[in-house]
Amino acid sequence: MGILFRRIAVLLVLGALASPVVHACTREDAFNRMMGLNQFAMKLQAKLPDPLKDPEGYNAKLPRFREFSERLAGVGKTLADNKFDEACAAYDALARDFQVDIAAQGVRPLSALEAEAEHPPQDGCDLGEAAKRSVELTEKFQKRADAEHLGRDDWQRFGKDMEPVGLAMQKDPFAACAMMEAIAAKYKLH
């Protein structure tokens, strides 16, 4: 009886080890997927041609960008409702459909961002500070554009200069802040 019990116990343990482990999606897992897909969305947007200079190219690429963005935004409510398993499944499906390697987007994990928020870097440029500076820089340019009656081309140039800032902000806020300093100097927005 003891040997039979041991054999059954060993078979049960081996069976449990051989069966796939079902891992519930955590808050961190879901947010990390979302941030990686947001980074990819910014890259898609940056690849859109100028609609006035290349309307055919713009119209050809816009539907893909729009579909990706709408699907990504659609998962936001699921994530906000703390339905992490559902959110992860939707993010994974979106990544699969658009051939996105989420890990290759190189975003910092949520836990690193939260730790940074608790203990901001000495240089004073974390994600929150970079985002604040981005808004302030855009507002300064807006004021200048209004005062000097700058046109669409000026806004496009400014937007193109700001694109790398958006891509760097989550990965390396310090680099994003340095880029914004250079842009502020270029446009004399200090």
ChimeraX attribute file (.defattr): number of C-alpha atoms within 10 A of each C-alpha:
attribute: neighborCount
match mode: 1-to-1
recipient: residues
	/A:1	5
	/A:2	7
	/A:3	8
	/A:4	9
	/A:5	10
	/A:6	11
	/A:7	11
	/A:8	12
	/A:9	12
	/A:10	12
	/A:11	12
	/A:12	12
	/A:13	11
	/A:14	11
	/A:15	11
	/A:16	11
	/A:17	10
	/A:18	9
	/A:19	8
	/A:20	8
	/A:21	8
	/A:22	6
	/A:23	7
	/A:24	10
	/A:25	15
	/A:26	15
	/A:27	16
	/A:28	13
	/A:29	16
	/A:30	23
	/A:31	20
	/A:32	20
	/A:33	24
	/A:34	23
	/A:35	19
	/A:36	23
	/A:37	25
	/A:38	20
	/A:39	21
	/A:40	22
	/A:41	18
	/A:42	16
	/A:43	17
	/A:44	17
	/A:45	16
	/A:46	16
	/A:47	13
	/A:48	16
	/A:49	17
	/A:50	13
	/A:51	12
	/A:52	8
	/A:53	9
	/A:54	12
	/A:55	12
	/A:56	13
	/A:57	13
	/A:58	16
	/A:59	13
	/A:60	13
	/A:61	16
	/A:62	18
	/A:63	11
	/A:64	14
	/A:65	17
	/A:66	14
	/A:67	11
	/A:68	21
	/A:69	18
	/A:70	11
	/A:71	13
	/A:72	19
	/A:73	13
	/A:74	13
	/A:75	20
	/A:76	15
	/A:77	11
	/A:78	16
	/A:79	19
	/A:80	10
	/A:81	10
	/A:82	14
	/A:83	16
	/A:84	20
	/A:85	18
	/A:86	15
	/A:87	28
	/A:88	24
	/A:89	14
	/A:90	21
	/A:91	23
	/A:92	19
	/A:93	13
	/A:94	17
	/A:95	19
	/A:96	12
	/A:97	10
	/A:98	12
	/A:99	9
	/A:100	16
	/A:101	15
	/A:102	21
	/A:103	12
	/A:104	9
	/A:105	18
	/A:106	14
	/A:107	21
	/A:108	15
	/A:109	17
	/A:110	17
	/A:111	12
	/A:112	10
	/A:113	17
	/A:114	11
	/A:115	10
	/A:116	14
	/A:117	13
	/A:118	9
	/A:119	10
	/A:120	16
	/A:121	11
	/A:122	7
	/A:123	7
	/A:124	13
	/A:125	21
	/A:126	23
	/A:127	22
	/A:128	17
	/A:129	16
	/A:130	25
	/A:131	19
	/A:132	12
	/A:133	17
	/A:134	19
	/A:135	12
	/A:136	12
	/A:137	20
	/A:138	17
	/A:139	13
	/A:140	17
	/A:141	20
	/A:142	15
	/A:143	14
	/A:144	15
	/A:145	15
	/A:146	11
	/A:147	9
	/A:148	9
	/A:149	11
	/A:150	14
	/A:151	10
	/A:152	10
	/A:153	9
	/A:154	13
	/A:155	15
	/A:156	12
	/A:157	10
	/A:158	16
	/A:159	14
	/A:160	12
	/A:161	15
	/A:162	18
	/A:163	14
	/A:164	17
	/A:165	23
	/A:166	18
	/A:167	21
	/A:168	19
	/A:169	24
	/A:170	23
	/A:171	18
	/A:172	18
	/A:173	22
	/A:174	20
	/A:175	16
	/A:176	26
	/A:177	23
	/A:178	14
	/A:179	18
	/A:180	20
	/A:181	15
	/A:182	14
	/A:183	18
	/A:184	16
	/A:185	11
	/A:186	12
	/A:187	13
	/A:188	11
	/A:189	16
	/A:190	10
